[in-house]
Amino acid sequence: SAYPNPSNGIVTIEFGQAFQTTVDITVTDLTGKSVFNKAMSSIAEGQVQKLDLTSLATGTYLLTVNTTEGSWTERVVIK
């Protein structure tokens, strides 16, 4: 899950399961342009990762987490 939403630019992602492979985190604007990328080598269950998106303009973005087991996307609003 990603919270808080809306955010002041600091977004926390909490992982509900462990991943032993690379996890890619991408934030795109609504035109599809990538504005933030981060790769992590492994994730523990319950691990929390904070993303600093304060350099982004206010608006709506799509946060996508890609793993070898699948991906999920969540809409994030920066106010």
C-alpha positions in Angstrom: 0.0 0.0 0.0 1.0 3.6 -0.5 0.2 6.4 1.9 -0.7 9.1 2.8 -2.8 10.0 -0.2 -3.0 12.9 -0.9 0.6 13.6 0.1 2.8 16.6 0.6 5.4 14.7 -1.5 6.7 12.1 1.0 5.0 8.8 0.1 5.4 5.6 2.1 5.1 2.2 0.4 4.5 -0.8 2.7 5.2 -4.2 1.2 2.8 -7.0 2.3 5.1 -9.8 1.2 8.8 -10.5 0.7 10.5 -10.4 -2.7 14.0 -11.9 -3.3 14.4 -10.4 -6.7 14.6 -6.9 -8.0 11.7 -4.6 -7.3 11.3 -1.6 -9.6 9.3 1.5 -8.4 8.3 3.9 -11.0 6.3 7.1 -10.8 4.8 8.6 -14.0 2.7 11.6 -14.7 -0.6 11.3 -16.4 1.0 11.7 -19.9 3.0 8.5 -19.2 6.4 10.3 -18.7 8.5 8.7 -16.0 9.4 11.2 -13.3 10.9 8.9 -10.6 12.6 5.5 -10.7 14.0 3.3 -7.9 15.2 -0.3 -8.0 15.6 -2.4 -4.9 17.4 -5.7 -4.8 15.2 -7.5 -2.2 12.2 -6.7 0.0 11.3 -8.1 3.4 7.7 -8.7 4.4 6.3 -5.6 6.1 9.3 -3.5 4.9 8.5 0.2 4.5 10.1 2.4 1.9 9.8 6.2 1.9 9.8 8.0 -1.5 10.7 11.7 -1.6 8.6 13.2 -4.4 8.7 16.8 -3.1 10.4 17.9 -6.3 7.4 17.1 -8.3 4.7 19.6 -9.1 1.3 19.3 -7.5 -1.0 16.9 -9.3 -1.9 13.3 -9.9 0.7 10.6 -10.6 0.8 6.9 -11.1 3.0 4.8 -8.8 3.8 1.4 -10.2 5.7 -1.4 -8.4 7.0 -4.2 -10.7 8.2 -7.5 -9.4 8.8 -10.9 -11.1 5.5 -12.0 -9.6 3.5 -9.1 -11.1 2.9 -5.4 -10.7 0.4 -3.0 -9.1 -0.3 0.6 -9.8 -1.8 3.2 -7.5 -2.8 6.8 -8.1 -0.9 9.2 -5.9 -1.9 12.9 -5.5 0.7 15.5 -4.5 -0.8 18.6 -3.0 
